[in-house]
Amino acid sequence: MAKKRNKVSSQPAVEWPTVFLAAGCYGTWLAAGFLIWPSYPLVALAVLTLIVALQSSLIHEVLHGHPTRNALVNEAFVFAPIGLVWPFRRFKTLHLRHHCDERLTDPLDDPESYYKALWHHHDMPAAMQFLLKINNTMVGRFILGPWLSVIGFFIDDAKQMLAGDKTIQKAWLLHAVGLAIVVPVIQFGFGMPLWLYILVPMWFGQSLISIRTFAEHQWSERPEGRTVIVERSPLSLLFLNNNLHFVHHKKPTVAWYKLPKLFRDDREKWLKANNGYAYPNYFALLKAYAFKAKEPIVHPALRRVPEKGRAFTPRVRAHNVNGLGTAPVPAEPPKE
């Protein structure tokens, strides 16, 4: 017990690199809107797109307990939803559930899985199946991914709120308060049409994040082989070093600025530990999968359609943030 207390006390009370990063993120957002947009609108849109992506990475850092030991103080660092779409508390709940490595990629248990169960995919309209096929290519994920994720997530959360889920209602209420601050700043402070902000910084900010998430996880019989390592990338700062995603999953409480050294000090060990699921950079991924699906839509372990005429009562096991709502699970057939 004493050893555990010493370990906790050795962590800094405030992680100043993350504090300075947050200040730089929001300061740059304001500067791009107030100072750059009036004279150089294209430059401003590009900067705002990068900042929206950076804040998404910052949100991920905060929900893992950074930069302080106080959860409410940490939440305050990302309260202003400049990316517009994701309520922080919903993302936190679902993402922490995603960190159960034994369940990674399972669409019934992992809220961030891009796979579908066969029976779920089987029941989708042909047009949606086609969109998912495009979405499984890297270019398709960059263009379509944000919209499929957001629309599916909104629909699923709306159903749960209408069913009376007060926790989700509170998360969206807090998000609405944040939007009530951010949207007027964009529309009236920056003087930027909201539709333009949605179609450029919001959309392509999330698209930049999809470069990271495209190959983050794959199905493998071994849980250690399900999470990628992308060794080098000029986007690593934008992703807060989550290109080293396997390292993050094994050390989820380690701050973003410590991950590269952690990887470099034991590179061969890390690459062996994740069964060699690694790429030298994101260009290698783009070259291989720009217009080619890297993974199947249907999860390899969930390739069964329930028999017709047998009992089938869907039950909810997970809510998916990557589009198209909840995957039902077939009940066990009745005993003969």
HELIX and SHEET records of a PDB file:
HELIX    1   1 ALA A    2  SER A    9  1                                   8    
HELIX    2   2 TRP A   16  ALA A   31  1                                  16    
HELIX    3   3 ALA A   32  ILE A   36  3                                   5    
HELIX    4   4 PRO A   41  LEU A   63  1                                  23    
HELIX    5   5 ALA A   71  ALA A   76  1                                   6    
HELIX    6   6 PHE A   88  HIS A   98  1                                  11    
HELIX    7   7 ASP A  101  ARG A  103  5                                   3    
HELIX    8   8 LEU A  118  HIS A  122  1                                   5    
HELIX    9   9 ALA A  126  ASN A  135  1                                  10    
HELIX   10  10 MET A  138  LEU A  162  1                                  25    
HELIX   11  11 LYS A  166  PRO A  184  1                                  19    
HELIX   12  12 VAL A  185  PHE A  190  3                                   6    
HELIX   13  13 LEU A  194  TYR A  197  1                                   4    
HELIX   14  14 ILE A  198  MET A  202  3                                   5    
HELIX   15  15 TRP A  203  THR A  213  1                                  11    
HELIX   16  16 PRO A  223  ARG A  226  5                                   4    
HELIX   17  17 HIS A  245  LYS A  250  1                                   6    
HELIX   18  18 TRP A  256  LYS A  258  5                                   3    
HELIX   19  19 LEU A  259  ASP A  265  1                                   7    
HELIX   20  20 ARG A  267  ALA A  273  1                                   7    
HELIX   21  21 TYR A  282  TYR A  289  1                                   8    
SHEET    1   A 2 ILE A 229  VAL A 230  0                                        
SHEET    2   A 2 ALA A 278  TYR A 279  1                                        
END                                                                             
